[in-house]
């Protein structure tokens, strides 16, 4: 499959991860597909990154996945995010940009404001409060052309990651059309009602009722177009510490993280899942041939407690490995153990009816069958043992495969948590 290039690519990492120590397992790499098959549609991860992840997961060394994912996430954290501030002319968009950046109108780097239209062309601004974020102050609708479609093209709406629709005095049809268009484009947007201080000072209603009326008016206008539960904030550009401004900032910080990390996390998670699935496929082939000792360092392949622990160790989700991972991530070990279902055989069987039945066969029926056979005469004993041998082997293979599948699911869950815990807060 040829990987598709998108707007975000991870640059090659500078440091090589140390070679993984040799495990007791027979190497699986000979049966694994090329790393090229792990490319995703989101971006192209460097071959080095994929190889390091693949080697770590093949050898059951989840601890070695951490530095690789952290390096990727550190680069992702510096990914620029573009935010467009738009709306009708005269709604206070430039003043909002300054308030969001927490600077005064008189400062040299502030967006120009005034009682007349001041923004004729789009302008970009930055802020230390939001690193690697570009705030685009767009001309209000009607400032450049009366055509809504031309406005979208002229302002290059497709290039922005998030939109802030500014409104005041009234929520017009232009605002509704903007919101509907952005939803159709799959873009996240906020509706911000500015100049709340003026509304509160001129209204004969109480402050609570005034705010309620504004919210209901905006929500009703959007609901007519099927837009429900918008991200709506009522603020005053004159005081960015009052009303919904703090909530707006907190929401924006969270969404910046989502914008940056969502696609990379999905891509890395898919790569990890594919590698784990390929490892499972390889191990199932070995189970079918009953080559247990090739990859399981156990004395009795019918001792399911020992088998379970061997598979957990094979995938790197045994207690000691999880403790090391949690320590490296700065988390409590219980956080990682709690998300796994395979901590012990009893709890695993209680959650999976298929394994429960197989376990019953392995631990009760088969021993009884062997015991009964030993009490009979030698010819009958030999006959029963010969006839029961294929049944025992079939049950054993089915049980091992089921344990393997459940361990693999736990491994994917742990890997997802490692990826999420590797993200850097905005």
N, C-alpha and C positions, 0 to 999 in steps of 0.2 A: 504493500500500500504506500503510495507516494504521499508524504506529509505535506499538508497545506500550510502556507506561510500566512500568519496573521500579523496584526500590528504589534504584538508583544513577543519578544524572543529573549530567552535567557542567554546572556553572554557566557562563554566558556569559563569555568571556574579555574582559578589560578593554582590551587593546591590539590595535590593528589591524595586520595585517602589511602592509608597504609594497607598493604595486602592483608586480607583476612587470614587469621591463623587456620591451619588445617584442622578440620573437625574429624570426628570419628566416622562420619558418614562417607559413603562412596560419592565422589563428585557427581553432581547432576548436570554440569554444564554441557556435557557431550550430547545430551538429549534436548537441551533447551534451544529455542529459536534464536535467531540473530537479534541483537538489541534494536535493529532497525524496525522490527515489528512492534516495538513498544512506543513508537512515536504516536502522538495524539494530534487531533485536529486543531487543538488550541495553539500550540506552539511547538517549536522543535527544541527539545532539551539536548544539551551536548551529549555526545556519545559517552564521554567520561562519566557524567552524572548517572546515566542509565546503567552503565557497566558497574559502577560502584554500588548502586542500589541492588542490582541483580546479584552481584557477588555476595553482598551481605545477606540477602534473603535466602539464597541458595544454601548458605552455611548456617542459617538460623541465628544470625548475629544482628538483631534489631538495633543494638547499641550503635552499630556502625552506619545505620541509616541516618542517625541524628545529625552528624556534622554535614552530611550531604544536603539534607533538606534545609538545615539552618542557613547554609551558604546560598541556596536558591532563594529562600525567603528574605534573606538580608538584601539581595539584589531587588527582589520584588518590592520591598518596602520603599525603595527609591523610585518606583515607577511614577512618572508624572500623571496627575489626574486633572482633567479639564472640567471646570464648572462654569456653566453659562447662566448669567443673570439677565432675565428678559421680562417683558410685560408691556403694558401700554405706556406711552410717553407721559411723563409727569407724575409717575407713581413713586418716584424716589429710589430708582434702581441704583444710581451712583452713590447716593447717601447710604443705602444699605450696604454696598460694597465696602465703603469706608468704615461703617459700624461693625461689619463682620470682621474686618481686619483690625478693629479697635484702634483706629487712628482718627485724628481730627481733620476737618475739611481744609484747614489752613496749611497742613503739612505738604511738603514738596511732592511726596509720592502719592498723595490722595487723588481719588477720582474727582474731576471737576463737577461741581454742583451749582445749582442756581434755580431761580424761579422760572427761567426760560429754558428751552431745550438746550442742553449742553453736550450731550453725547451724539455725535453725528456718524461716527464710525466705531466699530467695535474696538475695545481697548483691553489689554490684559494687565493683571496686577498679581503680585505675590504677597505672602504674609508669613512671618515667622511662626504665627500660631498654627499654620497649616503647611508644614514643609512639603515641598514637591507638589504643590497644588497651584494651578493657574486659574485665577478668577477672571472670567471674561465679562466685561460690562458691555452688553449689546445695546445698540440704539433701540429706543422703544418702537413698538409697531406703529407705523405711520410716519416715522422719522425719515425713512429712506424711500418707501414706496407704499402705495395703498393696497397692493396685492399681497395677500397672506402667503400664497405659494411662493412668490418671488422673495418674500422676507425670509422664508425658511431656507431657500437656496442661497440667498445673499449672505446670510449669517452662518452658513455651513453647519447646520444643526447636527449632521451626522457625526461630526468630529468630537462632540462633547460627551463626557461620561455621566454627568448629572446636571439637572436644570433646576433653577430656582425661579419660579414665576412670581413676580412682584405685583401686588394689587393694593389699591387704597381707594376709599370713597365708594367704589362700586366694583363688583366682579362682573366684567363685561363678557360679551360673546367672544371677543378675542382671547380672553383668558381661558374660556371653555374650549375653544378650538385648539389653543396651544396644548392644554392638558390632554385632550383627546388624541392629538397628533403624536405627542410624546409617548402616550401609552401604546399607540399603534407601532411606534418605532422600537418598543421594548426598552425605553429609557426611564430611569428613575427620576422623579421630580418632586419638589416641595412647592407648596403654595404659601407664600409669606405675605401677610397683611401688614403693611407698614403704616406709620403715622397713627398708631393706636392712641398715642397721647392726645392727639387732636380730637379723635372720636370720643374719648372718655371725658374730655373737658367741655365739649359742646353738646353732648347728649343729655336729655332731661331724665333719662333712665339711670338706674344704678350701674356701677361699673360691671358688676356680675352679669346683669341682664344685657348690657351693651355688648360685652364679649360673646355672650351666648347667641345674640341675634346675628352678629357678624359670622360666627362659625356656621350657624344654620343656613344663612344665606349662601355662603360659599358651597357648603355641602349639597344643598338642594340644587343649585345650578349645575354642579358636576354630576349629581345622580341622574339628572335628566338625560345625560349622555352615557349612562352606565358606569360612571366612575365613582366608586364607593371607597370610603375610608381613606381620603387623601391625607398625605402628611401636611398638616396645616399648622402654621405658627403665627400668632399675633404678637407683633413686636413694635417697638418705638425706635426709630433710627437715632433718636436723640440720647437714648440711654440703653446701651447694649447689655446692661446687667439686670434689667427689669423684664417682667412679663415672660414671654416664651423664648427670649433670646438664649438664656443658658441651656434650655432644652434643645433648641435648634443646634447649638454648637456641639452638644453631646451626641445628638443624632447624626450630625454630619461626620464627626470623628468615627463613629461606628460604620457608617456607610462608606467612608473612604477606605477603611480596612476591607470591607466586603468587595468593593470595586477592585482593589488591588489583588486580593488573595483568592477570590472565588474561583476564577479560571485556573490559576496555577495549582490550587489545592485539588481541584477536580482532575487536572491532568496528572499530577503526581500520584493521586489516589488510584487512578485508572492504571497507571504503569505498575504500581505495587500490586494491585489486584491481578493484573495479567501475569506477573512473575509468579505470584503465589499459585495461581491456577495452573500454570505450566509445571510447577513443582509438584502439585497434587497429581496431575496427569502422569508424570514420570513415576511417582511413588505407587500409584495404582497399578501401573504395569509391573512393577516389582512385586507388589502384593499378589497379583494374578499368577506370577511365576513362583510365589512363595519364597522369594529371596529376602526374607525378613532380616537375616543377619547382615545383609549388605548395608543396611541403613539403620537398623535398630539394635542397639547394644543391650539386649535383654537375654535372660536365661530361659524364660518360659513364654512362648508366644501366645499361650492361652491364659496367662495371668493378666487380666485386663487392666488392673491397677498399674502394673509395671509397664504394660503397653501404652497406656494413656500418658504416663510420665515420659516415656521414651519419645512419643510423638510431640509432646509439648516442648521437650528439649530440642528435638529436630527442627522445630519452627521458631525456637527462641522465645517461647512464652511460658517457660517454667518460672517458678517463684523467684529464683535467684536472678534470672535474666530480667524479669519485670522490675525487680527491686533496683537493678543497675540502671535500667532505662528511666525509671521514675526519678532516681537520684540525679541523673544527668540532665533531666528536664526541669529539675527544681520542684518536683511534685512529690506527694506522699505515695508510697508504694501501693497503698490501698486503692488509690484512684485508678490505677491500671489493673489491679487484680479484680476490682469490682465490676469492670466491664467485660470480663471473660466469664464464660459459662463452664469452662472445662477445668476448674480448679481441682475437682476430685470426681471419681467415677460415680458416686451416689448422686451428686447434684446434677451431673451431666445426664445420667439416665432419667432423672426425674423431669428433665426438660425435653427429652427426646424419646418418644414412644418407640421408634424403630430400634434405637440402641437398647432400650429397656428389654425388648423382646429378645434381641440377639444376646444380650448379656445373660438373660435367664437361661437360654439354651447352652451357652458356653459354660456357665458356672453351676448349673444344676443337672440338666438332662444328660449332657455328655459324660460327666463324672459317674452318674448313676448307670449309664449304659456300659461304661467300662467296668464298673463294679460288678454288675450282673454277669457280664461275660466272663469275668475271672472265676465265678462260682460254678460254671458249667464245665462239662468235660472238654478236653483239649480240642477235639475236632470241631465241636460247636463253637467254642471260644474263638478259635482261629477264623471260622466262617463269619461269626458276628463282627469280629474286628475288621475283617476284610470288607464286609458289606457296609460297615459304618464309617470306614475311613473317608470315602468321598464326601459323605454328609458332613463329617466333622471339618474337613478341609474347606468345604463350601461355606459353612457357617463362620469359620475363622476368617476367611477372606472378606465376607460381607461385613463382619464386625470391625475388622481393621479398616476397611474402606469408610465405614460410617464414622468411626473415631477420627480418621484422617480428615474427612469433610468438616466435621465440627471444629477440629483444631484449626483448620484453615480459615474458617469464618471468624474465629476468635483472633487469629493473626491479623486479618484485614481490619478488624475493629481496633486493635491496638495500634496498627499503622496509621489509621485515620486520626487517632488521638495524638500520635506523635507529630503528624503533619499540622494539626490544628494548634498544638502547643508550641510549634516552632514559629508561628507567625509573630510578627513584631507589632505591638500595639501602636496605633497612629498617634 
